Amino acid sequence: MKKTLFLAVIIGMAFHTSYTYAQQLPDSLLPDANLRDCIKYALTHQPVVRQSMIDEAITEATIKSKLADWYPQINLDYNIQHYLQVPTSYFNGSPIRAGVENTSTVGFSLNQNLFNRDVLLASRTARDVRNQAKQNTASSQIDVITNVSKAYYNVLLTKRQISVLEEDIIRLERSQKDAYNQYQGGIVDKTDYKRANISLNNAKGQRKTAEEQLNSAYAQLRQLMGYPTTGDLKLIDDTLQMESEVLLDTSVTVTYENRIEYQLLQTQQRLLQAELTYNKWSFLPTVSAFANYNAAYLNNEFSKLYNNNFPNSFFGLKLSVPIFQGTKRTQNIRAAELQLKRTDWDFASLRSQINTEYTQAMAAYKSNFYNYTLQRQNMQEAKEVYDLIALQYKEGVKTYLEVITSETDLRSAQLNYFNSLYDVLSSKIDLQRSLGTLTANN
């Protein structure tokens, strides 16, 4: 009975562990991932994005800390002291000891800001400061989306290159076998067989290089995603899906306000305007209301110190006006005005930069898309040429050199096609970013 109970407990624990792991699996690993899955994972796990979100929380806490000065400020002060020598005062020309040996005070104070430019600045800029933190997060997300997308396509490109080389190796092994049989049969000399060996070895060397590059590409994608280094990452290799994503409307023109950098600069400009107003407020008084209650205890005997209380209390209004500070306030206003004026040139520089990025991205996309259409056509024609020459070679019409040449052309056309596909997809991402349409909400 005990053995049966023990076995049931072990099985139950194993089932619970497996179930818990299965529940955690979708959050930690991706079983089969497309580009959207990789981006979604990166936006949740990438350290830079997580840091930006923490920065948002820090900003929110800082804002609330500044705004807390609007609330009443209540303080408690406690003091106890013993005179070794009671102070002496003169009264009617004669020195007398005034005071008692033991004193203690407990004071409660309340202060309420009515007008304070520091707190007023915090109130007026809270919204823009929050917005700035969110925009910084959005900027980090755009960087992550851009880098993850390119790394994702780079992995798929490398995998397709390996597939092309493996298909090429199969064809070359078949050609090598045919050339060797013809050589053994005395139909041809060993030149064809040697050429087949050379081409086969070259293809195997290229495949090995591509396989090592694939490991490097996966490592880069994992890093950009914040993905576990030991977890499996299986990507959905769908060439047709990639081909369907190459198109982009090239008639769209750039809108500065769509760029996150422009939005950040607009927020910075509003904060500088608030800073200028803050410095102008320096000529205004600071006004606060206060109330105090003090409990005083006096006695020469320490044991009886708290027997009697001699309280005092008061309230009032405090107004503080800075009269002269050596033109400090005027110079601060002047500096704030110049900082605000400087943003006009920041906008001009940013608009020029955005135009340049858009022009370059559009030119790259158009040229890469044109090259992609040509390479796709070349690949189709190279396949037709190879099939025809391979058939004619078997019938003794074409030489083996022509087979090798057509096979090399086919491999090059296929590799060029996939390279051009990656180039056009990569340039599309750059163009979307320059247009400001590449966001986490897409």
N, C-alpha and C positions, 0 to 999 in steps of 0.2 A: 504493500500500500504506500509506504514512504517513497519507494523507488518510482512508483507511478506518479505520485504527486510531484516529486522532484523533476521528472521528465516533463510533466505538463507545464511546470513553471519555466523551465528552460525553453520549451517550444514557444510559450507565450511571450517571453522576453525577446526571442529571436524575431517573432512576428511583429512585435511592437517596434523593434529597431528597424526592420525592413520597411515597415509602413511609414515610420518617421522619416527615414532616408528618402523614400519615394515622394513624400510630401515636400521635402527640402530640395529635391533634385531640380525642379523647374526654375528655382530661384538661383541655384548655384551653377547649373550646367544647362547647355542648350542641346537637346537631342538632335534635331535637324534644323539648321538656321538659314534663313534667307537674310537679305540685307536689312530689312526692317527689324527683324529679330535682333540682329547684331547691334544696330543703332539703339534700339530700346534697352538692351542689356547694358550698353556702354553709358547711356544717360542715367542709369541707376547705380552702376558700380564703378565708373571711372573716377579715380581719386580727384582729378581736377574739378569735376562737376560736384562731387561730394564736398570738396573744400569750399566751392562757391556757395553751396547751400548752407554750409556752416557759417560762412561770412554773412549771409543774409540773416541768420539767427542772431549773430553777434551784433549786426547793425540794428536789428529790432530791439535787442536788449539795451543797446546804447541809447537809442531814441527814448525808450521808456525811462531810462535813468535820467536823461536830461529833462524830460517833461515832468518828472516827479517833483521838481522844484516848484511847480505850481501849487502843490498840496501844502497844507500847513506843516511847518517844521517844528516838531515838539522835542525838547531836550530835557534831560534830567542831570543836574549837577549835585554832587554830594561832597562835603568837605568836613573834616574833623581835625582839630589841632589842639596842642597843649603848649602853653607858654611856660618855658623854664624861668623866664623873668617877665613879669607883667609890664607892658609899656608904661612909661611915665609921661604925664602931661602937666603943663603949667596952668594953674587956675588961681586967679587973683594974686598973681605974683609968686605963688608957692607951688613947688612941685608936688604932684600927687599921682598915685598909681591909678590908672584908669583901665578898667576891664577886668576880666576874670581869667582864671588859669585855663579853663577848658571851654572851647567853643565848637559848635558844629552847625552847619547849614545844609539844608536840602532845598534846592531851587528847581522850579519847573518854569520853562520858558516856551513860548509859542510865537512863531514868526510866520507871517503870511505875505508873500510877494504880491504886490499890487501892480507894479510896473518895473520889469527888469529886462533889459535888452538881451541878455544871454538866454533867458527862458523864452522870451518872445521869438528869438531867432530859431530856437529848437522847435517851437510850435509851427512856425511858418515853413520851415524846410523839411519837416518830418516826412511829408509825402514824397518830395523829390529825393531825399536820401534813401528811402525805401525803394523807390523806383530805380535809383542808380544801382543799388545792390542787386535787384532783379535783372537789370540790363547786363551787369557783369556776369551773372549766371548764364543769361542767354548767349552772351558772347562766347563763354566757355563751351556751351552746348553746340554752338555752330562750329567751333574748332573741332570738337569731338566728332560731329556728324561728318564733316569734311574728311578728316583723317581716317575714320573708320570706313567710310565708303570707298576711299581709294585703296586702303589696305585690303578690304574685302574683294574688290575687283582684281587686285594684284594676286591674291591667292587663287582665285578662279582662273585667271589668265595662266598662271604657272601650271595649274593642274591640266588645263587644256593643252599647254605646250608638251607636257609629259605624255598625254594621250596621243598627240600627233606623232611624237617620236616613237612611242610604242607601236603605233600602226605602221610607221615607217620601218621599224626594225622587223616587224612581221613580214612586210613586203620584201625587205632586203634579204632576210633569211630564206624566203622562198626563191628569190632570184639567185642567191648564192647556191642553193641546192640545185636549181636548174642548170646554172653555169658549171657546177662541178660534175653533174651527170653528163653534160655535153662534152666536157673535157675528158672524162673517163671513156666516153664513147668515141673519142677521136674526132668529134665534129669540129671543135674549136680548140685553140691553144689555151694555155693556162692564164692568159692575160685577163679574160673576162672573169675568171674565178678570183684572181687577185684583186681586181677592181671591186668585185662584190665584197670581198673581205675588208678592203679599205673603207668603203662606204658604210658597211655594217659597224665597224669599230668606231667610226666617227659619230654615227647615230647613237651608239651606246654611251660614248663619252658625253654627248650633249644631254642624253637622258639623265645621266648621273649628276651633271651640273644642275639641271632643272630640279631634280629631286632635292638636292641640298638647298637650292634657292626656295623651294616650297617650305622646308623647315624654317628657314629664316622669315619667310612671309607670314607663316602661321604665328611665329613668335612675336612679330611686330603687331599683328592683328590682336593677339591676346593682350599685349601690353596696352594698346589703345582702347580696348574694351574693358580693361580691368578684369580680365577673365583668368581663372585659376590656371597656373602653368602646368598642372598635372591632369587637368580635366580634359576629356575628349571634346573636340570642337568639330562637328561635322557640318559642312556647308552644302546647301542645295545647289548643285552644279547644273544650271539650266541656261544653256546658250540662247535658246529662243527667248527666254525672259530678258536676258541681257540685251539681245538685239531689239526687243520691243521698247527698251528704255533709252535708246540713243536719241530719239527725236525730241526737239525742243523748239518752241516758237521763237524764231530769230527776229521777229518784228517787234518784240517787246523792247522798250527803251528803259534806261535806268531811271529810277526815282530815288533821290537822295534819302528821303525820309524812311525808306525801307531798310536802309543799312543800319545795323546796330551801332556802328561807330558814330554815325550821324546822330542817332538818338541819344547816345551817351554824351555827345558834345552839347546837344540841346539841354540836357539835364544839368550839365556842368555850367552852362550859361545861366540858367535860372538860379543855381546856387550862388553864382558870383553876383547876380543882381541882388539876392538876399543879403550877401555879405556887404555890398555897398550900402544898402539900407541900414544894416546893423551898425556900420561905422557912422552913418549920419545920426543915428539915435544916441551916439555918445555925448551929444550936447544936451540931451534930456536928462532929468533927474531920475534917480532910482528911488522908488517909493515902496515902503513896506509897513505893515501894521504889526505890533508886537504886544504881548502880555506876559507878565512875570509874576510868579508867586514864590516867595522865599520863606521857609520855616527856619528860625534861628533858635538855637539852644545854647544857654550860657549857665555855667555853674563852676564854682571853685572845686567842688567835689566831683570827681569823675563818675562815681557810681550814681550820682543824682543829675547827671548832665541832661538827660532827656525827660526830666520830670516836668519842666516848664518850657513852653514854646512862646517865642516872641515874633510872630509872623509879620511880614510886610508884603504888599502886592501893588502892582501898578500896570497900566496899559498905556499905549501911546502910538504915535505915527512917526515914522522916520523918513525923512527926505534928504537925499544926498545929491548935491550938485557939484560936479567938477568945474571949477572956475577957470583955472589956467594950467595947462600941462605942457607948455613949451611947444605949441603947434603940433603936438603928437596926433591929435584927433584929425586935424586938417590934412596931415601927410598920409594918415591911414585911409582917409577918403580918397585922396589923390591916387594912391596905390591901387585901391579897389576899382576906381574908374579905369585905370590903365589896364588892369587885369581883365576887366569886362571888354574893353576895346580890343584887347589882344585876341579874344575869342573870335572876333570878326575875321581875322586873318587865319585863325585855325579852321573856320568854316570854309574859307576860300581855298586853303591848302587841301582840306579833305575832299572838297568837291572835285578839285583837279585830280587828286589821287584816285577817287572813285571812277571818274571818266576814263582815266588811263587803264585801270584794272578792267573796266567793262570792255573797252576797245580791244585790249589784248586778249581777254577771255573769249570775246565774240570771234575774233580773228582765228584764235586757236581752235575753237569749236568748229567753225565753218571749214577750215582746212582739214582738220582731222576727220570730220564727217565725210568730206569729199574723198579723202584718201581711203576711208573705210568702205565706201561704195565701190571704189576701184579694186581694192584688195579682195572684196567679196567676189567680184566678177572674175578676177585673176584666179582665185582659188577654184571656182567652178570650171573655168577653162583649162586650168592645169590638170584637174582630175580627168577631164575628157581626153586631153592629150596623152596623159599617162596610160589610161585604159586602152586607148587605140594603139599606142606604140608597143605596150606589153603584149597585146594580141598579135600584132604584126611580127614581133620578135619570135613568138612561139611558132609562127608560120614560116619563119626564115626570111622575112622581107626586110626587117630592120636589124641593125647591129646592136650588140649589148651596150655599147657606149651611148647610143641614143636612149636606151632604157634607163641607164644610170642618170643621164642628163635630165630626162623627163621626170624621173623619180625625185631628183634633187630639186627641180623646179616646183614640183608638187609640195614637197616638204616646206620649202621656203615660202610658197604662196600661202600655205596653211598657217605657218607661224606668223607671217606678216599680217594675215587677216586677224588673228587673235590679238596681235599687238595693236593693230589699228582699232579694234573694238575697245580695248582697254583705254587707248588714247582718247577716243571720242567720249567715252563714259567719264573719264577723269576730267576732260576739258568741259564737259557738261556741268559737272559739280562746281568747277571754278566759275563758270558763267552764272550758275544759279546763285552762288555766293556773292558775286559782284552785283547781281540784281537785287540782293537782299531777300530772295525768296526761299533760301535754304534755312529753315528754322525747325525747332523741335516739334512744332505743331503740325508740320506737313505729314 
